Amino acid sequence: MSNNQQLQARKNAAIASGQGTLYPAYVDHAKNAEIWDVDGNRYIDFGAGIAVCNTGHAHPKLVKAVSEQMARFSHTCVMVNPYESAVLLAEKITALAPGDTPKKAAFITTGAEAVENAVKVARAYTGRRGVIAFNGGFHGRTNMTMALTGKITPYKDKFGPFPADIFHVPFPIAMHGISEKDALKALTNLFKVDIAPADVAALIIEPIQGEGGFYEASPAFLQALRTLCDEHGIVMICDEIQSGFARTGKMFCTEYAGIEPDIMTMAKGIAGGVPLSAVVGKQHIMDAAPVGGLGGTYGGSPLATAAALAVLEVIEEEQLIDRARAIEAQFFETLGQLQSRYPQLIGDIRGKGAMIAIELVTDGDADQPNVDLTKAIIGEAMNHGLVLLACGFYGNVIRFLPPLTIDDATLAEGLNAFCALFEKAAATGKTKI
């Protein structure tokens, strides 16, 4: 029995089955965009820990920053005995957030906590109850954030009841016949049928849906939502947890729309793998929460804030915003060639920066999601030396989230391996070609 198999058997005996395993390849060490397991197998990482390691695995700057901080002190709680790195990080991320309105930040630990606290702030500021989210959106696994998430399986199944006063409307997806006009009309209908706009505290949207399938909200749609929120005094929350920190070829994806959110949620790529999240919003909105109403024991830990400051240095020094765009170009070129050979299977290629997806279909029909082929590709990725992730409302989307620091040779190697994997799965799968 291999080391991986032994560890998987131990994991199955000790860890709840609900916390499943996509790849039973137990990591021994990793460097930049490469991972080696305990049996010595090497993988090219096209997942980056779900868009966490934007600056790659074990970046020297992060290793140095966290090691030095650990040697000084590991924890005091930023709400008890604070430290300069938290103040400096707050100054930097509020300055980076889109728009000129003065802003403040609050630190917590996970993306779900960031969303929870964004809703708390919005309700405190408006004195209202309702929150609007979008079908297919993903905002976390806590009770509130499960309620906001617009997909049942596996995130919400068997876990209710959920909080009241959460409402969902369609997310515009042209490929599936949902226009921006349809989505805006659904909002108007919601205000007529379920909740008056004067009772809505917040509207939350991902500028690019993560778990939902990497569908993008166009600049025009985000601008229309900004106008609607302004008209009704609704706090607009942009969830940048998966799309932030240079991932999409901007520091934050919202910048493409030229709008200023009232609140943004940040996590994942913020600290290169050290748990940290943040809520950043307009100063007068953020200060509506009472003293002591925000926070958490580990929120803004000194290890995390040190790591996040190092991440920001790496993004600037290594020009990772530009690098994300170069990665995008290479993915679109290679995947476009693959689509030209398999037009009946690859229904769409989309994304921004190093946040790319392909949607797999049957007979070229967007209404026939090719889940079998998607599962076959994900299931065989390990054998082709790849780490890949699926997503999408029907589980038929393969998403690519490589570290932004991936070098050209490793990127090309990974793309070639994926094309070979795709061709093999297509040839042997249960689907028509």
C-alpha positions as CSV (number, residue, x, y, z in Angstrom):
1,M,0.0,0.0,0.0
2,S,1.4,3.4,-1.0
3,N,1.9,6.3,1.5
4,N,-1.0,8.1,-0.2
5,Q,-3.3,5.1,0.3
6,Q,-2.3,4.6,3.9
7,L,-2.9,8.3,4.7
8,Q,-6.3,8.1,2.9
9,A,-7.3,5.2,5.0
10,R,-6.3,7.0,8.2
11,K,-8.1,10.1,7.0
12,N,-11.3,8.2,6.3
13,A,-11.2,6.8,9.8
14,A,-10.5,10.1,11.6
15,I,-12.0,12.9,9.6
16,A,-15.7,13.4,8.9
17,S,-16.8,12.2,5.5
18,G,-18.5,15.5,4.8
19,Q,-15.0,17.0,4.5
20,G,-14.3,15.0,1.4
21,T,-11.2,14.5,-0.7
22,L,-10.9,15.5,-4.3
23,Y,-7.5,14.0,-4.8
24,P,-6.0,11.4,-2.4
25,A,-2.5,12.8,-3.1
26,Y,-1.1,13.9,0.2
27,V,1.2,16.9,-0.1
28,D,4.8,16.5,1.0
29,H,6.0,19.9,-0.3
30,A,5.2,22.5,-2.9
31,K,7.1,25.2,-4.7
32,N,5.5,27.9,-6.8
33,A,3.1,26.1,-9.2
34,E,4.3,22.5,-8.5
35,I,3.3,20.0,-5.8
36,W,5.0,16.8,-4.7
37,D,3.1,14.1,-2.8
38,V,4.3,11.7,-0.2
39,D,5.0,9.1,-2.8
40,G,7.2,11.5,-4.8
41,N,4.7,12.2,-7.6
42,R,4.8,15.7,-9.1
43,Y,1.7,17.8,-10.1
44,I,1.3,21.1,-11.8
45,D,-1.2,23.1,-9.7
46,F,-4.0,24.6,-11.7
47,G,-6.1,25.2,-8.6
48,A,-3.8,27.2,-6.2
49,G,-5.7,26.0,-3.2
50,I,-8.9,27.5,-4.8
51,A,-7.3,30.8,-5.8
52,V,-5.5,31.2,-2.5
53,C,-1.8,30.9,-3.5
54,N,-1.8,33.7,-6.1
55,T,1.8,34.3,-5.2
56,G,2.6,30.6,-5.5
57,H,3.6,28.0,-2.9
58,A,6.3,28.8,-0.4
59,H,7.2,32.2,-1.9
60,P,10.5,33.3,-0.3
61,K,9.1,36.6,0.8
62,L,6.1,35.0,2.5
63,V,8.2,32.4,4.2
64,K,10.5,35.1,5.5
65,A,7.7,37.4,6.7
66,V,5.8,34.6,8.5
67,S,8.9,33.1,10.0
68,E,10.2,36.4,11.4
69,Q,6.8,37.2,12.8
70,M,6.4,33.9,14.5
71,A,9.8,34.4,16.2
72,R,8.6,37.8,17.5
73,F,5.0,36.7,18.6
74,S,2.3,34.6,17.1
75,H,-0.9,35.9,18.6
76,T,-2.3,38.6,21.0
77,C,-5.7,39.3,19.3
78,V,-5.8,42.5,17.4
79,M,-8.8,43.6,19.6
80,V,-6.7,43.1,22.8
81,N,-3.1,44.1,22.1
82,P,-2.9,45.3,18.4
83,Y,0.2,45.7,16.3
84,E,1.5,47.8,13.5
85,S,1.2,45.2,10.7
86,A,-2.6,45.2,11.0
87,V,-2.8,49.0,10.8
88,L,-0.4,49.1,7.8
89,L,-2.4,46.4,6.0
90,A,-5.7,48.2,6.6
91,E,-4.1,51.4,5.2
92,K,-2.9,49.5,2.1
93,I,-6.1,47.6,1.2
94,T,-8.4,50.5,1.8
95,A,-6.2,52.6,-0.5
96,L,-6.3,49.8,-3.1
97,A,-10.1,49.4,-3.0
98,P,-11.9,51.1,-6.0
99,G,-13.2,54.6,-5.6
100,D,-12.3,57.8,-3.9
101,T,-14.6,57.6,-0.8
102,P,-12.7,57.3,2.4
103,K,-12.7,53.7,3.6
104,K,-12.1,51.5,6.6
105,A,-11.4,47.8,7.0
106,A,-12.2,45.1,9.5
107,F,-10.3,41.8,9.7
108,I,-11.6,38.3,10.3
109,T,-10.4,34.9,9.3
110,T,-12.5,33.3,6.5
111,G,-14.4,34.4,3.4
112,A,-17.7,33.3,5.0
113,E,-16.9,35.5,8.0
114,A,-16.2,38.4,5.8
115,V,-19.6,38.0,4.1
116,E,-21.3,37.6,7.5
117,N,-19.8,40.8,8.7
118,A,-20.5,42.7,5.6
119,V,-24.2,41.9,6.0
120,K,-24.0,42.9,9.7
121,V,-22.5,46.2,8.8
122,A,-25.1,46.8,6.0
123,R,-28.0,46.0,8.4
124,A,-26.5,48.3,11.1
125,Y,-26.1,51.1,8.7
126,T,-29.5,50.9,7.0
127,G,-31.6,49.6,9.9
128,R,-33.1,47.2,7.3
129,R,-33.5,43.5,7.2
130,G,-33.5,42.1,3.6
131,V,-30.5,40.9,1.6
132,I,-30.6,40.1,-2.2
133,A,-28.2,37.6,-3.7
134,F,-28.0,35.8,-7.1
135,N,-28.7,32.3,-8.3
136,G,-25.5,30.4,-8.6
137,G,-23.6,32.7,-6.3
138,F,-21.4,31.2,-3.6
139,H,-20.7,33.1,-0.4
140,G,-19.7,30.5,2.2
141,R,-20.7,27.6,4.5
142,T,-22.0,29.3,7.6
143,N,-25.7,29.5,8.2
144,M,-26.1,33.0,6.8
145,T,-23.8,32.5,3.9
146,M,-25.4,29.2,3.0
147,A,-28.6,31.1,2.8
148,L,-27.0,33.6,0.5
149,T,-25.5,30.9,-1.7
150,G,-27.6,30.2,-4.7
151,K,-26.9,26.5,-5.1
152,I,-28.3,23.6,-3.0
153,T,-25.9,20.6,-3.5
154,P,-23.5,20.2,-1.8
155,Y,-23.5,23.4,0.1
156,K,-27.0,23.6,1.6
157,D,-28.5,20.1,1.3
158,K,-29.7,18.9,4.8
159,F,-28.4,21.9,6.6
160,G,-31.5,24.1,6.9
161,P,-33.4,26.0,8.2
162,F,-31.7,29.2,7.0
163,P,-32.2,32.8,8.1
164,A,-35.2,34.7,6.8
165,D,-35.2,37.8,4.6
166,I,-32.8,36.4,2.0
167,F,-33.9,36.7,-1.6
168,H,-32.5,35.3,-4.9
169,V,-32.7,36.6,-8.4
170,P,-31.3,35.2,-11.7
171,F,-27.7,36.0,-12.6
172,P,-27.4,37.0,-16.3
173,I,-25.9,34.2,-18.4
174,A,-26.4,34.8,-22.1
175,M,-25.2,31.2,-22.9
176,H,-28.2,29.9,-20.9
177,G,-30.8,32.4,-22.1
178,I,-30.8,34.8,-19.1
179,S,-30.3,38.3,-20.3
180,E,-29.3,41.3,-18.2
181,K,-32.8,42.7,-18.9
182,D,-34.3,39.5,-17.4
183,A,-32.2,39.8,-14.2
184,L,-33.1,43.4,-13.7
185,K,-36.7,42.7,-14.4
186,A,-36.6,39.9,-11.7
187,L,-35.3,42.5,-9.3
188,T,-38.2,44.8,-10.1
189,N,-40.6,41.9,-9.7
190,L,-39.0,41.0,-6.3
191,F,-39.7,44.6,-5.1
192,K,-43.3,44.2,-6.1
193,V,-43.9,40.7,-4.7
194,D,-41.6,39.8,-1.8
195,I,-39.9,42.8,-0.3
196,A,-40.1,46.5,-0.7
197,P,-36.8,48.2,-1.6
198,A,-37.0,50.3,1.5
199,D,-36.7,47.1,3.5
200,V,-33.5,45.9,1.7
201,A,-30.3,46.4,3.5
202,A,-27.9,45.0,0.9
203,L,-27.4,43.4,-2.5
204,I,-24.4,41.1,-2.8
205,I,-22.8,39.9,-6.0
206,E,-19.6,38.3,-7.3
207,P,-18.2,40.2,-10.3
208,I,-17.3,36.8,-11.6
209,Q,-19.2,33.8,-10.0
210,G,-16.8,31.4,-8.5
211,E,-18.4,28.1,-7.6
212,G,-21.3,29.1,-9.9
213,G,-19.2,28.6,-13.0
214,F,-17.0,31.7,-13.7
215,Y,-19.9,33.6,-15.3
216,E,-19.0,37.3,-15.5
217,A,-21.2,40.2,-14.5
218,S,-20.7,42.7,-17.3
219,P,-19.6,46.3,-16.6
220,A,-23.1,47.5,-17.8
221,F,-24.9,45.1,-15.4
222,L,-22.8,46.1,-12.4
223,Q,-23.3,49.8,-13.3
224,A,-27.1,49.2,-13.5
225,L,-27.0,47.5,-10.0
226,R,-24.9,50.5,-8.7
227,T,-27.6,52.9,-10.0
228,L,-30.4,50.7,-8.5
229,C,-28.7,50.5,-5.1
230,D,-28.2,54.3,-5.1
231,E,-31.8,54.9,-6.0
232,H,-33.1,52.8,-3.1
233,G,-30.4,53.3,-0.4
234,I,-29.3,49.7,-0.7
235,V,-25.7,48.8,0.3
236,M,-23.9,47.2,-2.6
237,I,-21.5,44.4,-1.6
238,C,-19.1,43.1,-4.1
239,D,-17.7,39.6,-3.1
240,E,-14.1,39.6,-4.3
241,I,-13.1,36.6,-2.3
242,Q,-12.1,34.4,-5.3
243,S,-11.5,37.2,-7.8
244,G,-9.4,39.6,-5.8
245,F,-5.7,40.3,-5.4
246,A,-4.6,40.4,-9.1
247,R,-6.3,37.2,-10.0
248,T,-8.4,38.7,-12.9
249,G,-5.8,41.1,-14.3
250,K,-6.9,43.9,-12.0
251,M,-6.3,44.1,-8.3
252,F,-10.0,43.6,-8.0
253,C,-12.4,42.5,-10.7
254,T,-14.9,45.2,-9.9
255,E,-12.5,47.7,-11.4
256,Y,-13.5,46.6,-14.9
257,A,-16.9,48.1,-14.3
258,G,-15.6,51.4,-13.1
259,I,-17.9,51.4,-10.0
260,E,-17.3,51.9,-6.3
261,P,-18.9,49.3,-4.1
262,D,-20.2,50.3,-0.7
263,I,-18.5,47.2,0.8
264,M,-16.1,44.6,-0.6
265,T,-15.3,41.2,0.9
266,M,-11.7,39.9,0.5
267,A,-10.1,36.6,1.5
268,K,-8.3,33.7,-0.4
269,G,-5.4,35.4,-2.2
270,I,-5.0,38.1,0.4
271,A,-2.4,36.2,2.5
272,G,-1.0,33.4,0.4
273,G,-2.4,30.6,2.4
274,V,-2.4,32.0,6.0
275,P,-6.0,32.4,7.1
276,L,-7.2,36.0,6.7
277,S,-10.2,37.8,5.4
278,A,-11.3,41.4,5.3
279,V,-14.3,43.6,4.9
280,V,-13.5,47.0,3.3
281,G,-16.1,49.6,2.9
282,K,-17.0,53.3,2.9
283,Q,-16.0,54.8,6.2
284,H,-19.4,56.1,7.1
285,I,-21.0,52.7,6.5
286,M,-18.3,50.7,8.2
287,D,-18.5,52.8,11.3
288,A,-22.2,52.1,11.7
289,A,-21.4,48.8,13.5
290,P,-21.1,49.3,17.3
291,V,-17.8,49.0,19.1
292,G,-17.2,45.4,19.8
293,G,-19.7,44.3,17.1
294,L,-17.1,43.2,14.6
295,G,-14.1,40.9,15.0
296,G,-13.0,37.4,16.1
297,T,-10.2,35.8,18.1
298,Y,-8.0,35.1,15.1
299,G,-9.1,37.9,12.8
300,G,-6.2,39.9,11.5
301,S,-3.6,37.6,13.3
302,P,0.0,38.9,13.2
303,L,1.1,35.9,11.1
304,A,-1.7,36.6,8.6
305,T,-1.1,40.4,8.4
306,A,2.6,39.8,7.9
307,A,1.9,37.4,5.1
308,A,-0.6,39.7,3.5
309,L,1.9,42.6,3.4
310,A,4.4,40.3,1.8
311,V,1.7,39.3,-0.8
312,L,1.1,42.9,-1.7
313,E,4.9,43.4,-2.2
314,V,5.1,40.4,-4.5
315,I,2.1,41.5,-6.5
316,E,3.8,44.9,-7.1
317,E,7.4,43.8,-7.5
318,E,6.7,40.9,-9.8
319,Q,3.9,42.7,-11.7
320,L,1.4,40.0,-11.2
321,I,-1.5,42.0,-12.5
322,D,0.2,42.0,-15.9
323,R,1.2,38.4,-15.4
324,A,-2.4,37.4,-14.9
325,R,-3.2,38.9,-18.3
326,A,-0.4,37.0,-20.0
327,I,-1.6,33.8,-18.4
328,E,-5.1,34.6,-19.7
329,A,-3.8,35.0,-23.3
330,Q,-2.0,31.6,-23.2
331,F,-5.0,29.8,-21.8
332,F,-7.3,31.3,-24.4
333,E,-5.0,30.5,-27.2
334,T,-4.5,26.8,-26.2
335,L,-8.1,26.2,-25.1
336,G,-9.3,27.9,-28.2
337,Q,-7.4,25.5,-30.4
338,L,-8.8,22.6,-28.3
339,Q,-12.3,23.9,-28.8
340,S,-11.8,24.1,-32.6
341,R,-11.1,20.4,-32.5
342,Y,-14.0,19.6,-30.2
343,P,-16.7,22.2,-30.8
344,Q,-19.5,19.8,-29.8
345,L,-17.9,19.3,-26.4
346,I,-16.5,22.7,-25.4
347,G,-19.5,25.0,-25.3
348,D,-17.7,28.1,-24.0
349,I,-14.3,29.4,-22.8
350,R,-14.5,32.4,-20.5
351,G,-12.8,34.3,-17.7
352,K,-10.4,37.1,-17.0
353,G,-6.8,37.0,-16.1
354,A,-5.8,33.7,-14.4
355,M,-9.5,32.9,-13.7
356,I,-10.4,30.8,-16.7
357,A,-13.1,28.2,-17.3
358,I,-14.4,25.9,-20.0
359,E,-18.0,24.7,-20.0
360,L,-18.5,21.2,-21.3
361,V,-21.7,20.3,-23.2
362,T,-23.1,17.5,-25.3
363,D,-23.7,17.9,-29.1
364,G,-22.8,21.6,-28.8
365,D,-26.0,22.2,-26.8
366,A,-25.7,24.6,-23.9
367,D,-28.8,23.0,-22.4
368,Q,-27.1,19.6,-22.2
369,P,-24.4,19.9,-19.6
370,N,-21.7,17.2,-20.0
371,V,-21.2,16.2,-16.4
372,D,-19.8,12.7,-17.3
373,L,-16.9,14.2,-19.3
374,T,-16.2,16.7,-16.6
375,K,-16.1,14.0,-14.0
376,A,-13.8,11.9,-16.2
377,I,-11.3,14.7,-16.7
378,I,-11.2,15.7,-13.0
379,G,-11.0,12.0,-12.0
380,E,-8.0,11.4,-14.3
381,A,-6.1,14.6,-13.6
382,M,-3.8,13.1,-11.0
383,N,-2.7,10.5,-13.5
384,H,-1.7,13.3,-15.9
385,G,0.2,15.2,-13.2
386,L,-2.4,18.0,-12.8
387,V,-4.5,19.5,-10.0
388,L,-7.8,20.6,-11.6
389,L,-11.1,21.9,-10.1
390,A,-14.7,21.7,-11.4
391,C,-17.5,24.1,-10.6
392,G,-20.8,25.2,-12.2
393,F,-24.5,25.0,-11.5
394,Y,-24.5,21.5,-13.1
395,G,-20.9,20.6,-12.3
396,N,-19.9,20.7,-16.0
397,V,-17.3,23.5,-15.8
398,I,-13.6,23.1,-15.4
399,R,-11.9,26.1,-13.8
400,F,-8.3,27.0,-14.0
401,L,-6.7,29.0,-11.2
402,P,-2.9,28.7,-11.5
403,P,-0.6,30.7,-9.3
404,L,0.1,34.0,-10.9
405,T,3.8,33.3,-10.5
406,I,3.8,30.2,-12.7
407,D,6.6,30.3,-15.2
408,D,6.1,30.0,-18.9
409,A,7.6,26.5,-19.2
410,T,5.5,25.0,-16.4
411,L,2.3,26.7,-17.8
412,A,3.0,25.3,-21.2
413,E,3.6,21.8,-19.7
414,G,0.4,22.0,-17.8
415,L,-1.7,23.1,-20.7
416,N,-0.2,20.3,-22.9
417,A,-1.0,17.8,-20.2
418,F,-4.5,19.1,-20.0
419,C,-5.1,18.8,-23.7
420,A,-3.8,15.2,-23.7
421,L,-6.1,14.4,-20.8
422,F,-9.1,16.0,-22.5
423,E,-8.5,14.1,-25.7
424,K,-8.2,10.8,-23.9
425,A,-11.3,11.4,-21.8
426,A,-13.3,12.5,-24.9
427,A,-12.2,9.5,-26.8
428,T,-13.0,7.0,-24.1
429,G,-16.0,8.7,-22.4
430,K,-19.7,8.1,-22.7
431,T,-20.2,11.2,-24.7
432,K,-20.6,11.9,-28.5
433,I,-17.7,13.7,-30.2
